[in-house]
Every structure is written in structure tokens, then in C-alpha cells.
Amino acid sequence: MQERPERAVLIHERLQKEKLLKDAVKVPLRRASDWELQLNHPKELLDELESLKTQEEMEEYCRGHELLWLCPDSVNIARLVVGGVIDLVKENIEGRIGNGFAIVRPPGHHSYGKLPQGFCIFNNVSIAAKFAVEHLNVRKVLVLDVDFHCGNGNYHSLKGDKRFLFVNFHAYHHGAFWPYDEEYDYDNKYTNVVSIPLNAAMNSEGDYFAALKHLVIPIANEFAPELILVSLGFDSAYYDDLLEHGQGIKAHGYGHMMRLLHENWPNKVLAVLEGGYFSLSYTECAVMTAKGLKGLALPRMKHPKYVNPSMVETIWNCLCHQAKTWKAAACHLQELQLMQVRNGLPRYKSPAAKLFVGAGFRYVWNRVQELKVARTRDWVPGMSDADKQFATEKILEYTEEYDYNNKTVELSEKEFLEQLLWNSEIAGQAFLLSIPITLWFYEGMKNCVESESNKYLIIDMYAYNSANALRSKEDSTQECSSSKPADV
């Protein structure tokens, strides 16, 4: 199991070792009340979870959900986490603390309504955001999700509610990656959602910063939030457990991200731990996050002159879509279009038809849950010893090169705009960069569903096919027994 208790323990120990908790205000965990949980989840979910008394009952419950595992302590711990995150928000809004970091688990950003999933039971961040606006007189909250996975729980919890601006960086890969739904592409219909789907692997901290500075910060400043909540996933880090199939934010990139948010909204940035699964990586990321939140020195970060072409395409598409809602996006889009013209290039146009390769995959996942045959163990193989050694070498390689002596150099206005230069060659590179990782995820799912007995994440095709056949037989029998005999 990737999501395990030692994640929070190891982070806390590392921060203590680095003396980053020496002057920190500790906010204790507290069991959240039903009414607090019901800011985002129906009573039906609370009753269902509280009714589970034995491990067998919990196992049966999880077979009807995706990527969910429960033990007798899970719900109580999840309640404690929610209460702690709410109190962290209260401490900030009432002026007793500035920026903060909630080192908690289980995570929450996949859970919404009555659907706990993806290691998440209650949605810590969305509940805290709603508590802030409904009980602390906060008018607007920015929720920024930088986890590797789609923050679908935050999305469904906050969509359409103009008290919140939800920004969602996530692996998409043209729909080949979970949750296999076009709704999470850049052009969703909700004006308070900025979805940033990543179609290529290994986007660096510089690539993320390009999206933040060209797209997110301008829109967020126009939105004018009074509180910033970050669903902070360290599984987007360079050589976390997916290795080269993941993303590529180096640890100090998280620190600079926190600093950027603090520069725009001083002392109003609260980060809440979500994913992150290789301990050497996530503990280093936590150190840099804490330094960024505390305003301490960070290693120099390089802003790329040329951004990952796939990220360039995504930023353009997002700006074209968001310009319909946000003046800041429209103004910056116009600046970029003029940059294109100055370079003798045509203005950017979003594609008339988008790529989506996940058709049918979502149906299978939904059907697996309906039939209550979801796998509850061994979803991913985990890192082998060789993988861990390789990842360790890659991480140590960059941490040993940290540069504290030279400041991060900002790009000139011309360089900044030309990060997003778009021509046929860059368009070709964007396509080619997205293909290998898209095929890797696509073939993993496709090979499973086309087999008789393969397993992939929650899917066991033998159990699925057997349950499907049994359900069809039961439906047929019920249909026959309910039909009236013909008149003689």
C-alpha cells in the first residue's frame, strides 16, 4: 500500500532534524464533528462508514469503491485530520499563525459527496475551504491542487461555487490516465475551475512555474482570494514512485512554489499533504516546502527559456478557454498573440477537435464498483529495490548541486513571453512528447480489459467477467419471471 502512516511520521522527523519546527506553532488534531463533515459530505456517507464494525464489512464496502482500503481506525483518523485542518485554517484567519503546513494522512482530494476513493475518506481541503467561507467570514478561497493525480474530489466539491477558484494540475495523457474522463480536460464548463491537464511526463518545476505565472497567478489575482489552500502532492516530484512516467518537480521547486504564493498573498498560504510515496523524495520536498512557507533561503531555481512543448500547448489552450471568463487571461493571451505576430508566426488557435483515448475505460471502472468486485490490495507493484536505488541516485544528483550562493534569475519580459512561442516544430514536439507516456498508460488499461484474467489497479478481469455473467443471468431470470403468460 502506497498511502501508509509512516509518510507523516518521516516528514515530521525530517523537519525536526532540519530544525524547521523549532519556532513552529503546533496545531493539534481534533475529531471533526458531523456537522463539519457535512459541509462537504452527506449524512448518508457518515452513517455508512460508522456502520462498518468488522474488517470483513470494511472489505466488502471497499469492493464497491475505487482505490479504497479501510481498517478499524481509518474513519476516526480521517475525522481527526479534518478537525486539525479546519483548526489550522481558524488559527490563520484569526491571526495567530501565518503560513502553515498540515502534515496529515489520509489524504482527501479525491473524496467528494458520498464517494470516498483514491486513499481518501473525507476531503480535508474542501471541507476546510467551506468552513472558512461559511463560519470565518472569508469571502473567497483559492484551492490549488498540484498532486500528480487529478483532484477530482476537490473538483466536484467546489465546481460552480464562485466563492472558490479551483486550479487543478494533473496527469491526463489525453484521457489514458485515471479518472478516464474528458470532463477534466482544459475546457470544462465551470467558470471557477482552471484545469491544467498534463499530457507529457517529466514536466519540471520550471514548466510548472510557467503555467503558474502565465495562467494561474493572473487569474487568481483577479479572483482576489483571502485564503490559499494547497492540495500538496509530492507524487508530482522528480523520481517519485512512477520514476520517468511521473512528473519532474525537484524538491526546491515546491519551495519556490510556496514562496511565489506567499509573495502574492502574504501569510495566507496553507499547504495540506496529499500524495507522495518515495520517502527520500517526499521528505526532501517537505523540507523545501517548509522553507518556502517560512521565507527561508532556497536553492537557486532556473526558469527555462524553452518550456516543455506539451506544457506550452496546454497553457495556450487553457488561456484561450479561460479568456472567455477572466480579463487577466484575455489580456495576457493578447500579449502572447502579439508576440507570435512579432516573430512572424500565426496567432494560436485551440484545436477544433481534442484527443481523448480513454473512451470506455470509465465504464469498466464504474461497472467494477457496481458489481462490488473492485480489488482492495496490490493496486500497484510498488518500487523494486533497483527502482529505489535508481531514484535515489537521481534525487541525490540534484540535491548535491543545490546552489544557495546565487539568486534565482527572473526572465526578461521578452524571454517570459517567448517561453510560449508556438510554431509547427514545437507543435510536433508537443505531440511526440505526449505519445510514449499516453501509450504506456493506455496499453496498461487496454491490455487488461481485453483479457480474461489480467489485473490492473482495481480491476480483476476474471472476477469482473464472472460477476458480469452472473448479473446477466440474474437479470434474465428476473425478466422471465416477471413477464405475464400469454393468453390462451
N, C-alpha and C positions, 0 to 999 in steps of 0.2 A: 504494500500500500504506500503510495507516494505521500499522501497527506497524513502525517504522523506527529505525535506530541512533541518529539524532540526538536521539531522545527523551531518552535517558540523558545524552547529551553536553550538551544545552541545559539540563537540570535542574542538572547538576553546575556548569556555567558560571554559572548564575544564583545558586546557593548560594554559590559563591566570590565573586561580585560583592557579595553581601549580607553577606560575611564570616561566614557561618554555618558554614563548615568550618574556621575558624581554629584552634579548640581540639578539633576532632573527632578521634577515633581512627579511622584508616583500616583497614578490614579488606579485605585483597586478595582477588581472585577466585582460585579454585583448582579444578582439574579434579576433579570428583567421581568417586569410584571406582564400579565396577559394583555393589558390594555396597551402597553408599549409595543409588544409584538404585533398586536392587531392594527398598528399604524400601517403595516405593510402585508400582513398575512391574516387570512380569515380564521375565525374560531374553530372552524372545521379541521384545519391543519393541527392546531394545538391539541384538540381533543384526540385526533388520530394518533399523534405522537405520544401523548400521555397514556393512551390505552395500551401501548406496547409494553408488556411486562417481562417477557422471556426473550432469550436470544433467538429462539425459533420464530416467534412472532415478528421480531425485527427483521429477520432474514426474509420472511415471506413478504413483508412490507417493501423491502428494498428490491425484491424481484419485480415489483411493479413500477420502479423508478429508474432513472438513468444515472449511472455512476454514483450510487449512494450506498453507503455502508454505515450501519449503526451498531453501537454496543450499549449496554445498560447506562453508561454515564454520558452518552453523546448529547442527549437533549438538554440535560442540566448544564453541561459545559457550554453548549451553544447559547443558552439563556444567560449565563454569566458573561460571555463575550459581548452579547448585545448590550447588557446593562453597563459594562465597562466602556464600550464605545460611546454610548449615549452620555455617560458622565464625563468622558473626555471632551465631548462637544460642549457640554454645560460649563466645564471649567474654562474652556476657551472663550465662549461667548460672554461669560460673566467676568472675564478679565483676570482670572487667577493664573492662567498659563498663556503662552504664545503658541508657536507651532508645536505639534505633537506627533507621536508615532505609537500606534496601537499594535503591540507585538502579540497577536492573538491567533488562535485557531480553535475550531474550524473556520475556514473562510466563509464568505457569504455571497459573493457577487453573481452566482448562478441561480440562487433561490429566488422565487417570486410566487406570489399568490399562495396556492396550496401545493406548490411543486418544489419540494426540496430536491436538489440534484447536484451533480458535479462536486462532490465532497461537501456541499453547502447545505445547512439545515435552515437557518434564518439569514436574511440579508442584512448583515450588520450595518453596511454603509447606507443603504436606502432607508432603513428604519431610523438611523441617526439623522439623516437629512430631513426626513419628515418630522421628526421630533423637533428639530431646530426651527422649522418654519411654523409649526403648529403650537409650540409651547415656549419658545425662546425669542419670539418676535423677530426672527431672521426672515427677511423678505425673499432673498434669492440665494441658492446654493449651486455651486459648480461641482459636479461629480466627474472626476477624471479617472478613467479605468485604463491602466497600462499593463494589465495582466496579458500573458500570451493568448489566453483563450477569450472568446467573446464574452463580454459581461452581459449575457442575456437576461440575467436576473435583474440587474440594475436597469437595463433597457425596458423591460416590461413593467418594472415598478415605477419608473419615472416618466415614461413616454407620454407626451401630450399634456403634461403638467408644467405650465410656464413658470412655476416657482423654481424649477430646476433646469439647468443646462447639463446634459449628459454627453460626455465625449468618450468615445469607445474605440481605442486602438485594439485590434485583434487579428489573429491569424484567420484568413478567409480562404485564400488559394482558389479563387473562382468557385467557391462553394464545395470544394472537395474535402473541407475540414469541418468538424463539428462546430455549430449545430446543424449544418447542411440546410441552410435556409437563405433564400435571396433577400429576405427582409433585413438582413444585417449588412447588405452592400451599402455603398455610399449614398444611395438615393432614396432612403426610406422616407415615409410621408410625414414624419413628425418634425415640426419646426424647432423643437427643443433638443433634438438629438443630432450630434455630429458623429457619424460613423466613419471610422478610418480603417477600411479593410486592407489587410496586408496580403498581397498575392505572391511575393517573393520571400525567401528565407534570409536570415542574417542581416536584416536592417540594423545599422549601427546606431549608437547614441547620437551621432551627427545627423543621421537620417531622421530619427525621431524628433530631434531639435528643429529640423527644417519644417516638419509638419506642425510642431508647436508654434514656431514663430511666424510662419506664413499663414497658418489657418486658425489654430486654436486660440492663441493669445489675443489676436484682434477681435475674434467673435466673443470671447469671454469678457474682454474689456467693455465691449458694447453691452453685453448682458449685465455687467456690473454686479457680480456676486458679493455677498458679505461673508461667505464661508466657503472654503475649498476643501472638499473631501476627496482623497485619492485612494482608489482601489489599487493597492500597490502589489503587483505581481512580479516577483523576482524570477518567474519562469520565462520572462522575455529576455533574460540576461544571456550574455555571451557564454556559450557552452554550459547551459543548464542541462537537464537530463535528455533533451532531444538533440543535443550536440549540433551538428551543422543543419539539421532540419528545423531548428528553432529560430529565434531572433538573436540579435547581437549587441544588446546594450551592455557595455562594460560597466563595472560597478560604479566608477566615478561619474558615469553618465546619469545614474539615478540621483547622485548628489547634486549635480548641476541642474537636473530637472526640478528638484525641490527648491534650489536657490532661485531658479527662474520664477517659480510660482510665488515664492516669498517676496521677490523684488516687485512683483505686480500686486500682491495682496499681503502686505507685511503682517506677520504673526497670525495669519488666518488659515494656515495650511495644516491639515491633519491627515496623516497617511495611515491607512489601515491595511495590515498584511493580508494578502490573498494567497497567490501561488508562489512557487519556488521550491525546487526539490533536490538539488545537489548542494550539500551543506557547505562545501568550500566556496561555492558561488554565492549562495543566498546570505551567508554570514558576512562576506565582504561587501555585498550590496547593501546590507543593513547598516554597516559602519559608515559607508559613504552617504547613505540616506540621512542618517543621524547628523553627520557633519553638515550636510546641506541645510537641514532644518535648523540647526543651531548657528548657522552663519560662520562655521569654521573653515579653515583653509582646505581647498580641494586640489587634487592634481589637475594640471592643465588639460583641457579638452580641445580637440581640434574640430573646427567647423569645416565640413568638406566643401571644396569648391564645386564638386560634382556629386550630387545626391544619387543614391541608388535609383536607376531609371524607373523601376517599378513603383517606388515611393513617389517619384516625380509625377508619374501618371495619376496615382491615387490623389495626390494633393490637388492637381489640376481639376480632376473630376469632382472632388469634394468642394472646391471653391466655386466651380460652375453651378453646383447644386445649391450650396449654401448662400450664394449671391442672391437667390430669389427671396431670401428671408432677412439676411444680415447686411446692413450697409457697409460694415467693415470688410466683409468678404467681397462685396461688389467693388469697392474702391481698390482693394489690393488686386483683385482679378484684372481690373482695368490697367493697373500699373504693369502687371505681368504681360498682358496682351500688347501694350505699347513696347515693352522690352522685346517681345517677339518681332514686332514690326521693325524696330531699330536694327535688329540682327538679320533683316531680310527674310524673315520666316513668317508663315501664315499664322493667324490667330488660332489659338487652341479651340477645338470643338470636342465635346464629350462624344463617345461612340454612340452611333444610332442604336446598336444592339450590344448588350453586355454578354460576357461569357459567364455561363453557370453550368457546372458539370455535376452538381450534386443531386440532380433530379432522381427521385425515387428513394434516395438514402434516408431522408427524414421519415418517409412512410414506414420503412422497416424498423427504425428505432421506436416509433410510436406503437407499432404493432407488437414488438417485443414486450413493451411495458403493459399493453392491454392484455396480452396473454400471460403476463406475470412469469416470464422466463428470462428476465434480464440477469446476466452474470453479476455476481456481487463480489467477486475476487479476481485477482490476477488480470486486471484490465490491461495493464502494460507490463512488458517483461522486466522493466527496470534497467538500470545501468549495470553492465558486466564490469568485472574488475579491470578489464582492458579499457572499457569506456571511461571509467573513473580516472584511470591513470592518464589517458589522453586528455580528458577535460582538465585535469589538474595541471598538466603541462601547459595547456593553452591559457589557463587563468593566471598561473604564476608568471608566464611570459610577459603578460601586460602589466600585472601589478608590480613586477620588479622594475618596470620602466616608468612608474609614476614620476611626474615632474612637478614638484612643488615650487620650483625656483622661478619659473616663467609663467606669466599670466596668460589666460585664455585670450586669444586674439579674435576680436569680432570682425566679421566681414564688412567690407565697404558696401554702400547701398547698391552699387553696380554688381558687385560679386554676389550679394544677397539675392537680388532679382535673378541673376543668371544661374543660380543654383537650379532653377526650374526651366532652363532653356529646353525647348521641345522641338525636335526635328525627326525625320524619318529614321535616322540611325538610332537615336535614343528610343524611339518607339519600338524598333526592332529589338533592342537590348532589353527593354521592359518585358516584352513578350517572352523572349528566350530565358530570362532570369526566373520568370514565374513558372515555366513549364516543368522543370525537374521536380520541384517540391510539390506542385499540384498533382503530377502523375504519381508521386510517391504515396501521398495520402489517398488519392483516388483509387489506385490499384489495391491498396490495403483493404479498403471497404468493398470494392467491386469483387475482388477475388473471394472475399468471404461470402457475400450474398449470392454468388453464383455457384457456390459449393454445396455439398450435402452435409458437411460436418465441420467446417472451419470455424474458428473463433476469432472475434475481433472486438475489443473493448467490451461492451455489454452483450454482444451477440454470440450465441452458440447456435449454429445453423441446424445441428441435429435436434436440439431442444425446440428451436423455433419451428422447424418443419413438422415435428411430431405434434406440437401444440396446435399448429395451424390445421393439420389434418383432423385432429380430434375435435377442434372447434367447428370445422366444416361439417363433420359427421353429426355433431350435436345439433347444429343449426338445421341440417337437412331433416333429421328425425323430428325436431320440433315443428318444422314446417309441415311435414306429412301428418303428424298427429293433430295439428290444429286445422287442417283442411276438412271441409264438410263432405260427407259421402254424396255421391251423385244420386239424383232422384231415379227411382226405378219406374 
